[in-house]
Amino acid sequence: MARKIKDKKKKKGLFNGGLVRLVAIAAMVGCTFLIFTTNKDCNEKNHELETIQAKIDSYEAENAELQNVLDSDDLSGYMERIAVEERGYAYPDERRFYDVSRD
């Protein structure tokens, strides 16, 4: 008879062993999910950081080159080189030949 009373007392109440286990398992699953998503986000942000750092390095190199040109007295030579190489300008008496046989 004492055994039946203990069994009844164990099963009474809102927070019995099954509910606590269920809540604990749900909390562990939720924490595991959060860890994986946070790790994924960190990896994506690190990749973005590397990309941005590479852009910064290329811009700093370009700025250093432009600063060297500005510091030198040969600004007209630089402008001439840019006009001929990048803009496609030519001198009035200059002839240019283009190979159109290649695609």
MOPAC internal coordinates of N, CA, C and O (Angstrom, degrees):
PM7 1SCF
backbone

  N    0.0000 0     0.00 0     0.00 0    0    0    0
  C    1.4340 1     0.00 0     0.00 0    1    0    0
  C    1.5346 1   111.05 1     0.00 0    2    1    0
  O    1.2310 1   120.08 1   143.47 1    3    2    1
  N    1.2894 1   117.46 1   -36.53 1    3    2    1
  C    1.4545 1   121.03 1   178.56 1    5    3    2
  C    1.5233 1   111.01 1   -66.12 1    6    5    3
  O    1.2310 1   121.67 1   148.83 1    7    6    5
  N    1.3113 1   114.41 1   -31.17 1    7    6    5
  C    1.4594 1   119.19 1   179.48 1    9    7    6
  C    1.5241 1   111.03 1   -66.72 1   10    9    7
  O    1.2310 1   119.35 1   140.07 1   11   10    9
  N    1.3166 1   118.84 1   -39.93 1   11   10    9
  C    1.4541 1   122.88 1   179.64 1   13   11   10
  C    1.5241 1   111.03 1   -65.36 1   14   13   11
  O    1.2310 1   120.00 1   143.42 1   15   14   13
  N    1.2873 1   117.61 1   -36.58 1   15   14   13
  C    1.4661 1   121.25 1   179.43 1   17   15   14
  C    1.5265 1   110.20 1   -66.89 1   18   17   15
  O    1.2310 1   120.43 1   139.73 1   19   18   17
  N    1.3465 1   116.78 1   -40.27 1   19   18   17
  C    1.4661 1   119.87 1   178.59 1   21   19   18
  C    1.5209 1   111.00 1   -65.00 1   22   21   19
  O    1.2310 1   120.11 1   138.43 1   23   22   21
  N    1.3563 1   117.40 1   -41.57 1   23   22   21
  C    1.4527 1   120.99 1   178.61 1   25   23   22
  C    1.5192 1   111.39 1   -62.59 1   26   25   23
  O    1.2310 1   120.20 1   139.53 1   27   26   25
  N    1.3370 1   117.22 1   -40.47 1   27   26   25
  C    1.4572 1   120.80 1   179.71 1   29   27   26
  C    1.5313 1   110.72 1   -67.79 1   30   29   27
  O    1.2310 1   119.95 1   142.22 1   31   30   29
  N    1.3100 1   117.71 1   -37.78 1   31   30   29
  C    1.4628 1   120.46 1   179.41 1   33   31   30
  C    1.5259 1   110.88 1   -68.26 1   34   33   31
  O    1.2310 1   120.22 1   145.03 1   35   34   33
  N    1.3089 1   117.19 1   -34.97 1   35   34   33
  C    1.4520 1   121.03 1  -179.76 1   37   35   34
  C    1.5209 1   111.65 1   -66.47 1   38   37   35
  O    1.2310 1   120.09 1   141.55 1   39   38   37
  N    1.3108 1   117.43 1   -38.45 1   39   38   37
  C    1.4515 1   120.92 1  -175.29 1   41   39   38
  C    1.5204 1   112.54 1   -84.34 1   42   41   39
  O    1.2310 1   119.43 1   166.82 1   43   42   41
  N    1.2905 1   118.69 1   -13.18 1   43   42   41
  C    1.4525 1   121.28 1   178.51 1   45   43   42
  C    1.5211 1   109.82 1   -79.88 1   46   45   43
  O    1.2310 1   120.62 1   -26.55 1   47   46   45
  N    1.2656 1   116.42 1   153.45 1   47   46   45
  C    1.4548 1   121.55 1   175.13 1   49   47   46
  C    1.5248 1   111.91 1   105.19 1   50   49   47
  O    1.2310 1   120.89 1   -22.77 1   51   50   49
  N    1.3020 1   115.91 1   157.23 1   51   50   49
  C    1.4554 1   122.42 1  -177.03 1   53   51   50
  C    1.5218 1   111.77 1   -76.42 1   54   53   51
  O    1.2310 1   119.96 1   141.33 1   55   54   53
  N    1.3240 1   117.67 1   -38.67 1   55   54   53
  C    1.4564 1   121.53 1  -175.07 1   57   55   54
  C    1.5229 1   110.93 1   -99.76 1   58   57   55
  O    1.2310 1   120.27 1  -113.61 1   59   58   57
  N    1.3133 1   117.09 1    66.39 1   59   58   57
  C    1.4511 1   119.07 1   175.92 1   61   59   58
  C    1.5312 1   109.21 1   -81.51 1   62   61   59
  O    1.2310 1   119.56 1    -3.78 1   63   62   61
  N    1.2930 1   118.44 1   176.22 1   63   62   61
  C    1.4588 1   122.63 1  -173.47 1   65   63   62
  C    1.5163 1   114.19 1   -61.33 1   66   65   63
  O    1.2310 1   119.14 1   143.45 1   67   66   65
  N    1.3123 1   119.25 1   -36.55 1   67   66   65
  C    1.4645 1   122.36 1  -178.57 1   69   67   66
  C    1.5180 1   112.49 1   -66.49 1   70   69   67
  O    1.2310 1   120.33 1   137.71 1   71   70   69
  N    1.3071 1   116.97 1   -42.29 1   71   70   69
  C    1.4639 1   120.75 1  -179.36 1   73   71   70
  C    1.5335 1   110.98 1   -67.65 1   74   73   71
  O    1.2310 1   120.54 1   139.98 1   75   74   73
  N    1.3080 1   116.57 1   -40.02 1   75   74   73
  C    1.4620 1   120.53 1   179.13 1   77   75   74
  C    1.5244 1   109.89 1   -64.65 1   78   77   75
  O    1.2310 1   120.40 1   137.53 1   79   78   77
  N    1.3279 1   116.84 1   -42.47 1   79   78   77
  C    1.4671 1   120.21 1   178.01 1   81   79   78
  C    1.5223 1   111.14 1   -62.78 1   82   81   79
  O    1.2310 1   120.47 1   137.97 1   83   82   81
  N    1.3195 1   116.71 1   -42.03 1   83   82   81
  C    1.4579 1   121.11 1   179.62 1   85   83   82
  C    1.5278 1   111.12 1   -62.15 1   86   85   83
  O    1.2310 1   120.46 1   136.01 1   87   86   85
  N    1.3113 1   116.73 1   -43.99 1   87   86   85
  C    1.4608 1   121.05 1   178.38 1   89   87   86
  C    1.5333 1   110.49 1   -65.02 1   90   89   87
  O    1.2310 1   120.23 1   139.58 1   91   90   89
  N    1.3213 1   117.16 1   -40.42 1   91   90   89
  C    1.4623 1   120.76 1   179.62 1   93   91   90
  C    1.5253 1   111.09 1   -64.97 1   94   93   91
  O    1.2310 1   120.10 1   137.82 1   95   94   93
  N    1.3253 1   117.41 1   -42.18 1   95   94   93
  C    1.4664 1   120.75 1   178.40 1   97   95   94
  C    1.5241 1   110.61 1   -65.36 1   98   97   95
  O    1.2310 1   120.28 1   137.83 1   99   98   97
  N    1.3240 1   117.07 1   -42.17 1   99   98   97
  C    1.4673 1   120.67 1   178.52 1  101   99   98
  C    1.5292 1   110.49 1   -62.90 1  102  101   99
  O    1.2310 1   120.06 1   140.43 1  103  102  101
  N    1.3308 1   117.49 1   -39.57 1  103  102  101
  C    1.4691 1   120.71 1   178.61 1  105  103  102
  C    1.5263 1   110.62 1   -66.04 1  106  105  103
  O    1.2310 1   120.21 1   139.92 1  107  106  105
  N    1.3293 1   117.20 1   -40.08 1  107  106  105
  C    1.4686 1   120.23 1   179.38 1  109  107  106
  C    1.5256 1   111.09 1   -66.33 1  110  109  107
  O    1.2310 1   120.03 1   138.78 1  111  110  109
  N    1.3349 1   117.55 1   -41.22 1  111  110  109
  C    1.4628 1   121.12 1   177.94 1  113  111  110
  C    1.5294 1   109.84 1   -64.21 1  114  113  111
  O    1.2310 1   120.25 1   136.37 1  115  114  113
  N    1.3182 1   117.12 1   -43.63 1  115  114  113
  C    1.4670 1   120.57 1   178.56 1  117  115  114
  C    1.5186 1   112.40 1   -61.99 1  118  117  115
  O    1.2310 1   120.37 1   136.33 1  119  118  117
  N    1.3261 1   116.90 1   -43.67 1  119  118  117
  C    1.4720 1   120.48 1   179.06 1  121  119  118
  C    1.5267 1   111.51 1   -64.98 1  122  121  119
  O    1.2310 1   120.70 1   139.98 1  123  122  121
  N    1.3338 1   116.27 1   -40.02 1  123  122  121
  C    1.4651 1   119.87 1   178.31 1  125  123  122
  C    1.5238 1   110.56 1   -63.41 1  126  125  123
  O    1.2310 1   120.43 1   136.97 1  127  126  125
  N    1.3217 1   116.79 1   -43.03 1  127  126  125
  C    1.4658 1   120.92 1   177.17 1  129  127  126
  C    1.5203 1   110.98 1   -60.68 1  130  129  127
  O    1.2310 1   120.01 1   135.74 1  131  130  129
  N    1.3179 1   117.58 1   -44.26 1  131  130  129
  C    1.4610 1   121.06 1   179.35 1  133  131  130
  C    1.5204 1   112.03 1   -63.80 1  134  133  131
  O    1.2310 1   120.28 1   141.89 1  135  134  133
  N    1.3217 1   117.08 1   -38.11 1  135  134  133
  C    1.4713 1   120.46 1   179.00 1  137  135  134
  C    1.5180 1   109.97 1   -63.66 1  138  137  135
  O    1.2310 1   119.97 1   134.63 1  139  138  137
  N    1.3365 1   117.67 1   -45.37 1  139  138  137
  C    1.4583 1   120.35 1  -178.89 1  141  139  138
  C    1.5257 1   112.25 1   -66.61 1  142  141  139
  O    1.2310 1   119.91 1   137.97 1  143  142  141
  N    1.3164 1   117.78 1   -42.03 1  143  142  141
  C    1.4623 1   119.25 1   179.76 1  145  143  142
  C    1.5261 1   111.36 1   -68.52 1  146  145  143
  O    1.2310 1   120.17 1   142.71 1  147  146  145
  N    1.3165 1   117.28 1   -37.29 1  147  146  145
  C    1.4656 1   120.27 1   177.56 1  149  147  146
  C    1.5191 1   110.86 1   -66.27 1  150  149  147
  O    1.2310 1   120.09 1   140.23 1  151  150  149
  N    1.3122 1   117.43 1   -39.77 1  151  150  149
  C    1.4646 1   121.62 1   177.89 1  153  151  150
  C    1.5295 1   110.25 1   -64.50 1  154  153  151
  O    1.2310 1   120.26 1   138.32 1  155  154  153
  N    1.3276 1   117.10 1   -41.68 1  155  154  153
  C    1.4672 1   121.04 1   178.21 1  157  155  154
  C    1.5301 1   110.30 1   -62.65 1  158  157  155
  O    1.2310 1   120.14 1   135.20 1  159  158  157
  N    1.3285 1   117.34 1   -44.80 1  159  158  157
  C    1.4633 1   121.24 1   179.20 1  161  159  158
  C    1.5280 1   111.23 1   -62.40 1  162  161  159
  O    1.2310 1   120.46 1   139.90 1  163  162  161
  N    1.3230 1   116.72 1   -40.10 1  163  162  161
  C    1.4698 1   120.56 1   178.64 1  165  163  162
  C    1.5174 1   110.92 1   -63.57 1  166  165  163
  O    1.2310 1   120.16 1   138.85 1  167  166  165
  N    1.3233 1   117.29 1   -41.15 1  167  166  165
  C    1.4634 1   120.22 1   178.62 1  169  167  166
  C    1.5240 1   111.35 1   -64.57 1  170  169  167
  O    1.2310 1   120.17 1   139.30 1  171  170  169
  N    1.3293 1   117.28 1   -40.70 1  171  170  169
  C    1.4650 1   120.55 1   177.50 1  173  171  170
  C    1.5296 1   111.03 1   -63.97 1  174  173  171
  O    1.2310 1   120.30 1   137.46 1  175  174  173
  N    1.3124 1   117.03 1   -42.54 1  175  174  173
  C    1.4652 1   120.57 1   179.84 1  177  175  174
  C    1.5269 1   111.24 1   -66.86 1  178  177  175
  O    1.2310 1   120.07 1   143.73 1  179  178  177
  N    1.3295 1   117.47 1   -36.27 1  179  178  177
  C    1.4638 1   120.13 1   176.63 1  181  179  178
  C    1.5247 1   110.91 1   -65.20 1  182  181  179
  O    1.2310 1   120.15 1   141.50 1  183  182  181
  N    1.3318 1   117.32 1   -38.50 1  183  182  181
  C    1.4640 1   120.59 1   176.88 1  185  183  182
  C    1.5320 1   110.24 1   -64.95 1  186  185  183
  O    1.2310 1   120.18 1   136.94 1  187  186  185
  N    1.3205 1   117.26 1   -43.06 1  187  186  185
  C    1.4634 1   120.85 1   176.79 1  189  187  186
  C    1.5280 1   110.81 1   -61.95 1  190  189  187
  O    1.2310 1   120.36 1   140.50 1  191  190  189
  N    1.3285 1   116.92 1   -39.50 1  191  190  189
  C    1.4577 1   121.18 1   179.22 1  193  191  190
  C    1.5232 1   110.80 1   -63.25 1  194  193  191
  O    1.2310 1   120.09 1   138.03 1  195  194  193
  N    1.3322 1   117.44 1   -41.97 1  195  194  193
  C    1.4600 1   120.63 1   178.37 1  197  195  194
  C    1.5230 1   111.01 1   -63.80 1  198  197  195
  O    1.2310 1   120.39 1   139.68 1  199  198  197
  N    1.3297 1   116.86 1   -40.32 1  199  198  197
  C    1.4613 1   120.89 1   179.00 1  201  199  198
  C    1.5304 1   110.65 1   -64.51 1  202  201  199
  O    1.2310 1   120.67 1   135.05 1  203  202  201
  N    1.3029 1   116.32 1   -44.95 1  203  202  201
  C    1.4643 1   120.74 1  -179.94 1  205  203  202
  C    1.5199 1   110.54 1   -65.97 1  206  205  203
  O    1.2310 1   120.23 1   140.58 1  207  206  205
  N    1.3350 1   117.17 1   -39.42 1  207  206  205
  C    1.4661 1   120.28 1   178.79 1  209  207  206
  C    1.5255 1   111.08 1   -64.27 1  210  209  207
  O    1.2310 1   120.02 1   142.91 1  211  210  209
  N    1.3281 1   117.57 1   -37.09 1  211  210  209
  C    1.4642 1   120.63 1   177.03 1  213  211  210
  C    1.5263 1   110.52 1   -64.79 1  214  213  211
  O    1.2310 1   120.32 1   139.12 1  215  214  213
  N    1.3308 1   117.00 1   -40.88 1  215  214  213
  C    1.4657 1   120.28 1   176.87 1  217  215  214
  C    1.5241 1   110.75 1   -63.64 1  218  217  215
  O    1.2310 1   120.60 1   137.85 1  219  218  217
  N    1.3214 1   116.45 1   -42.15 1  219  218  217
  C    1.4711 1   120.37 1   179.79 1  221  219  218
  C    1.5246 1   110.06 1   -61.44 1  222  221  219
  O    1.2310 1   120.44 1   136.79 1  223  222  221
  N    1.3238 1   116.76 1   -43.21 1  223  222  221
  C    1.4672 1   120.31 1   179.53 1  225  223  222
  C    1.5240 1   111.60 1   -62.30 1  226  225  223
  O    1.2310 1   120.20 1   138.35 1  227  226  225
  N    1.3394 1   117.23 1   -41.65 1  227  226  225
  C    1.4681 1   119.42 1   179.76 1  229  227  226
  C    1.5334 1   110.90 1   -67.38 1  230  229  227
  O    1.2310 1   120.31 1   141.24 1  231  230  229
  N    1.3376 1   117.01 1   -38.76 1  231  230  229
  C    1.4666 1   119.51 1   178.02 1  233  231  230
  C    1.5273 1   111.50 1   -67.80 1  234  233  231
  O    1.2310 1   120.25 1   143.12 1  235  234  233
  N    1.3176 1   117.12 1   -36.88 1  235  234  233
  C    1.4667 1   119.29 1   177.43 1  237  235  234
  C    1.5183 1   111.36 1   -65.68 1  238  237  235
  O    1.2310 1   120.17 1   141.59 1  239  238  237
  N    1.3350 1   117.27 1   -38.41 1  239  238  237
  C    1.4676 1   120.22 1   177.22 1  241  239  238
  C    1.5222 1   110.52 1   -65.57 1  242  241  239
  O    1.2310 1   120.68 1   138.42 1  243  242  241
  N    1.3297 1   116.31 1   -41.58 1  243  242  241
  C    1.4623 1   119.98 1   177.99 1  245  243  242
  C    1.5250 1   110.92 1   -64.66 1  246  245  243
  O    1.2310 1   120.36 1   138.82 1  247  246  245
  N    1.3327 1   116.91 1   -41.18 1  247  246  245
  C    1.4646 1   120.25 1   178.14 1  249  247  246
  C    1.5230 1   111.57 1   -63.94 1  250  249  247
  O    1.2310 1   120.26 1   140.78 1  251  250  249
  N    1.3329 1   117.11 1   -39.22 1  251  250  249
  C    1.4633 1   119.97 1   178.59 1  253  251  250
  C    1.5235 1   110.43 1   -64.23 1  254  253  251
  O    1.2310 1   120.41 1   139.73 1  255  254  253
  N    1.3370 1   116.82 1   -40.27 1  255  254  253
  C    1.4724 1   120.27 1   178.42 1  257  255  254
  C    1.5227 1   110.71 1   -64.33 1  258  257  255
  O    1.2310 1   120.76 1   136.11 1  259  258  257
  N    1.3311 1   116.15 1   -43.89 1  259  258  257
  C    1.4628 1   119.37 1   179.62 1  261  259  258
  C    1.5283 1   111.53 1   -66.88 1  262  261  259
  O    1.2310 1   120.37 1   144.68 1  263  262  261
  N    1.3212 1   116.89 1   -35.32 1  263  262  261
  C    1.4636 1   119.83 1   177.78 1  265  263  262
  C    1.5220 1   110.62 1   -65.81 1  266  265  263
  O    1.2310 1   120.46 1   142.05 1  267  266  265
  N    1.3315 1   116.73 1   -37.95 1  267  266  265
  C    1.4683 1   119.76 1   176.70 1  269  267  266
  C    1.5197 1   111.12 1   -63.59 1  270  269  267
  O    1.2310 1   120.32 1   141.20 1  271  270  269
  N    1.3277 1   116.99 1   -38.80 1  271  270  269
  C    1.4626 1   120.39 1   178.23 1  273  271  270
  C    1.5232 1   110.10 1   -66.28 1  274  273  271
  O    1.2310 1   120.13 1   137.81 1  275  274  273
  N    1.3229 1   117.35 1   -42.19 1  275  274  273
  C    1.4642 1   120.24 1  -179.94 1  277  275  274
  C    1.5270 1   111.97 1   -67.07 1  278  277  275
  O    1.2310 1   120.80 1   145.21 1  279  278  277
  N    1.3241 1   116.08 1   -34.79 1  279  278  277
  C    1.4591 1   119.31 1  -179.92 1  281  279  278
  C    1.5241 1   112.32 1   -72.09 1  282  281  279
  O    1.2310 1   120.62 1   152.22 1  283  282  281
  N    1.3285 1   116.42 1   -27.78 1  283  282  281
  C    1.4671 1   118.65 1   179.56 1  285  283  282
  C    1.5259 1   109.50 1   -80.41 1  286  285  283
  O    1.2310 1   120.93 1   -15.32 1  287  286  285
  N    1.3150 1   115.83 1   164.68 1  287  286  285
  C    1.4636 1   120.86 1  -178.92 1  289  287  286
  C    1.5184 1   112.21 1   -89.21 1  290  289  287
  O    1.2310 1   119.86 1   176.59 1  291  290  289
  N    1.3340 1   117.87 1    -3.41 1  291  290  289
  C    1.4564 1   122.01 1  -174.65 1  293  291  290
  C    1.5274 1   111.24 1   -96.68 1  294  293  291
  O    1.2310 1   120.53 1  -122.48 1  295  294  293
  N    1.3167 1   116.59 1    57.52 1  295  294  293
  C    1.4591 1   120.69 1  -179.77 1  297  295  294
  C    1.5279 1   111.08 1   -73.42 1  298  297  295
  O    1.2310 1   119.86 1   146.76 1  299  298  297
  N    1.3219 1   117.87 1   -33.24 1  299  298  297
  C    1.4666 1   119.61 1   179.65 1  301  299  298
  C    1.5294 1   110.86 1   -67.98 1  302  301  299
  O    1.2310 1   119.78 1   145.68 1  303  302  301
  N    1.3097 1   118.03 1   -34.32 1  303  302  301
  C    1.4650 1   121.04 1   176.45 1  305  303  302
  C    1.5168 1   111.26 1   -64.45 1  306  305  303
  O    1.2310 1   120.97 1   140.24 1  307  306  305
  N    1.3049 1   115.75 1   -39.76 1  307  306  305
  C    1.4663 1   120.34 1   177.70 1  309  307  306
  C    1.5269 1   110.28 1   -64.93 1  310  309  307
  O    1.2310 1   120.21 1   135.17 1  311  310  309
  N    1.3288 1   117.21 1   -44.83 1  311  310  309
  C    1.4621 1   120.65 1  -179.84 1  313  311  310
  C    1.5249 1   110.58 1   -63.89 1  314  313  311
  O    1.2310 1   120.05 1   142.05 1  315  314  313
  N    1.3140 1   117.52 1   -37.95 1  315  314  313
  C    1.4578 1   121.14 1   177.98 1  317  315  314
  C    1.5324 1   110.88 1   -64.95 1  318  317  315
  O    1.2310 1   120.34 1   136.55 1  319  318  317
  N    1.3006 1   116.96 1   -43.45 1  319  318  317
  C    1.4688 1   121.03 1  -179.78 1  321  319  318
  C    1.5343 1   110.40 1   -63.41 1  322  321  319
  O    1.2310 1   119.84 1   137.31 1  323  322  321
  N    1.3143 1   117.90 1   -42.69 1  323  322  321
  C    1.4573 1   121.35 1   178.67 1  325  323  322
  C    1.5246 1   110.53 1   -64.81 1  326  325  323
  O    1.2310 1   120.11 1   137.96 1  327  326  325
  N    1.3231 1   117.39 1   -42.04 1  327  326  325
  C    1.4625 1   120.90 1  -179.26 1  329  327  326
  C    1.5211 1   111.07 1   -63.15 1  330  329  327
  O    1.2310 1   120.15 1   137.94 1  331  330  329
  N    1.3192 1   117.31 1   -42.06 1  331  330  329
  C    1.4632 1   120.46 1  -177.21 1  333  331  330
  C    1.5338 1   111.20 1   -76.64 1  334  333  331
  O    1.2310 1   120.16 1   132.82 1  335  334  333
  N    1.3365 1   117.30 1   -47.18 1  335  334  333
  C    1.4604 1   120.23 1  -172.94 1  337  335  334
  C    1.5242 1   113.57 1   -79.26 1  338  337  335
  O    1.2310 1   120.06 1   137.97 1  339  338  337
  N    1.3039 1   117.49 1   -42.03 1  339  338  337
  C    1.4648 1   119.52 1  -172.84 1  341  339  338
  C    1.5247 1   113.59 1  -100.25 1  342  341  339
  O    1.2310 1   120.24 1   146.54 1  343  342  341
  N    1.3183 1   117.16 1   -33.46 1  343  342  341
  C    1.4682 1   119.84 1  -175.63 1  345  343  342
  C    1.5217 1   113.36 1   -96.31 1  346  345  343
  O    1.2310 1   119.95 1   164.47 1  347  346  345
  N    1.3322 1   117.70 1   -15.53 1  347  346  345
  C    1.4549 1   120.47 1   176.98 1  349  347  346
  C    1.5225 1   114.17 1    82.46 1  350  349  347
  O    1.2310 1   119.53 1  -164.18 1  351  350  349
  N    1.3030 1   118.51 1    15.82 1  351  350  349
  C    1.4588 1   120.65 1   177.49 1  353  351  350
  C    1.5282 1   109.98 1   -73.57 1  354  353  351
  O    1.2310 1   121.34 1   -21.25 1  355  354  353
  N    1.3174 1   115.03 1   158.75 1  355  354  353
  C    1.4581 1   120.08 1   178.95 1  357  355  354
  C    1.5287 1   108.38 1  -143.77 1  358  357  355
  O    1.2310 1   121.50 1   -19.27 1  359  358  357
  N    1.3247 1   114.73 1   160.73 1  359  358  357
  C    1.4621 1   119.76 1   175.30 1  361  359  358
  C    1.5224 1   108.63 1   -72.96 1  362  361  359
  O    1.2310 1   119.99 1   -23.28 1  363  362  361
  N    1.3436 1   117.62 1   156.72 1  363  362  361
  C    1.4760 1   120.14 1  -177.72 1  365  363  362
  C    1.5322 1   113.16 1   -60.67 1  366  365  363
  O    1.2310 1   119.74 1   145.68 1  367  366  365
  N    1.3095 1   118.11 1   -34.32 1  367  366  365
  C    1.4674 1   120.20 1  -177.47 1  369  367  366
  C    1.5384 1   112.04 1   -97.42 1  370  369  367
  O    1.2310 1   120.38 1  -170.01 1  371  370  369
  N    1.2902 1   116.88 1     9.99 1  371  370  369
  C    1.4649 1   120.78 1  -177.48 1  373  371  370
  C    1.5238 1   110.31 1   -91.11 1  374  373  371
  O    1.2310 1   120.49 1   -40.29 1  375  374  373
  N    1.3327 1   116.66 1   139.71 1  375  374  373
  C    1.4636 1   121.83 1   176.79 1  377  375  374
  C    1.5198 1   108.23 1  -112.93 1  378  377  375
  O    1.2310 1   121.79 1   -43.97 1  379  378  377
  N    1.3069 1   114.17 1   136.03 1  379  378  377
  C    1.4717 1   119.57 1   178.47 1  381  379  378
  C    1.5169 1   108.86 1  -120.17 1  382  381  379
  O    1.2310 1   121.72 1   -41.21 1  383  382  381
  N    1.3128 1   114.32 1   138.79 1  383  382  381
  C    1.4538 1   120.68 1   178.88 1  385  383  382
  C    1.5232 1   107.93 1  -118.42 1  386  385  383
  O    1.2310 1   121.36 1   -47.89 1  387  386  385
  N    1.3248 1   115.00 1   132.11 1  387  386  385
  C    1.4526 1   121.19 1  -179.52 1  389  387  386
  C    1.5188 1   109.56 1  -116.97 1  390  389  387
  O    1.2310 1   120.65 1   -42.41 1  391  390  389
  N    1.2914 1   116.36 1   137.59 1  391  390  389
  C    1.4479 1   123.00 1   178.08 1  393  391  390
  C    1.5257 1   108.52 1   -85.14 1  394  393  391
  O    1.2310 1   120.31 1   -75.12 1  395  394  393
  N    1.3405 1   117.01 1   104.88 1  395  394  393
  C    1.4552 1   121.07 1  -178.40 1  397  395  394
  C    1.5176 1   112.26 1   -96.74 1  398  397  395
  O    1.2310 1   119.89 1   179.94 1  399  398  397
  N    1.3190 1   117.81 1    -0.06 1  399  398  397
  C    1.4620 1   120.00 1  -179.05 1  401  399  398
  C    1.5204 1   111.02 1   -75.64 1  402  401  399
  O    1.2310 1   119.97 1   156.75 1  403  402  401
  N    1.3224 1   117.67 1   -23.25 1  403  402  401
  C    1.4664 1   120.51 1   178.07 1  405  403  402
  C    1.5194 1   109.65 1   -91.18 1  406  405  403
  O    1.2310 1   121.29 1   -31.72 1  407  406  405
  N    1.3253 1   115.14 1   148.28 1  407  406  405
  C    1.4705 1   119.51 1   178.24 1  409  407  406
  C    1.4826 1   111.47 1   -98.85 1  410  409  407
  O    1.2310 1   120.10 1   180.00 1  411  410  409

